[in-house]
């Protein structure tokens, strides 16, 4: 496994208040870091910027409900015996409202990250004991992080309060929403500045933001804004930075290949009791009395059954596509006398069910046993950007810029790794669909599908049609579900934030 930086929750990060908090009084007990004396040296600022990465983990632990399960890629397993997951299910069914706890988690985490960055950047303005090289690096990472947090927020919520300085009191937290164009303007400004200050990746990577991540995210911003030439120009630079596809797709998202040459940016996790662990595999596998048969550890998993691949997703893979078996699998088992599901084994999606077997489909992509403790936590990172993503974005940008012939090599490099024949399609409209399909299967379960549907103006028709099929298939889905209107392309501003910041206006329809 490649070495990586573990983004430890350090004391100074804990002192940074977020924009949603009402209590701004901070007492400093003996041994704690005092803000008035801390931001002085290179080491101080390097520690502080590490602390600004920490909220990435909190956001990622909930974001898949909003960014993947919102799409036609995944659904939830309806557990009639436990209705405690209704808040998560609302997101998949387009029944969520301003009180939903998941949207609150992501909003709070991203703004906490923004606050921590703003503290760093404000203190840098007056710091005298920091060297020029460290200052440049810290500014680059901090601004890239702020841009990343805002990029997630603006796509999820639309217009936003645009905090660019440390919030020090209640009055400072009272800010109206800036329009979407203004938010994107700040994101582009931050990423452009970061691009000039950060270095290209070196391999093996350690998990911090590099010039490659910044260029990739800036390219995605331009794609979202439909600025095709700008997107292709910046994404082309990423192809010169030493990245490459790993030979075998099924090795992706495994601990042995974390921060590899295909990785452009991953959110770093570490198992243990210090709050740095991930637990995605427990959410993505079935509810079960014991996980021994598929995780190699005896654990009663009551948190499973979410982000479950849909039949529609399974049907998207072409014959011979090696990504199907690598991405999706079955946990096979049986029901005991009480109706409790008992897993027996993990099976390939290509293996037919046998009589008497109860099969539960799940995301196999993140399965990486053995696991070593029953704390429901793992070391697995979350992939934010991979080189395959860049290649497909570049193909899309070139095609939209009326250069379909130039797009094909990037598309076909990804298809070749999957064991598929090269595409020769040069009709721009037809190639657009080919590339969109390729993004769906290549980046399945990596929180790309919902954002892709929204930015390509396909979310309403695709999800409306999908909702019709879901209601036909599942009798438990409400008749009011899947009412996919333009209002539902963004989420509600969390109710608690509306209470604290009285200058906010709620999104339409909520």
PyMOL commands that set and color helices and strands:
alter all, ss='L'
color gray80, all
select helices_A, chain A and resi 11-15+35-38+42-53+55-67+86-93+101-124+132-157+170-173+180-197+211-224+228-238+249-251+255-257+280-284+292-295+311-314+322-327+387-400+404-417+428-442+449-455+459-473+486-489+495-500
alter helices_A, ss='H'
color red, helices_A
select strands_A, chain A and resi 74-75+160-161+177-178+263-267+308-309+328-335+341-348+358-363+382-386
alter strands_A, ss='S'
color yellow, strands_A
deselect
rebuild
show_as cartoon
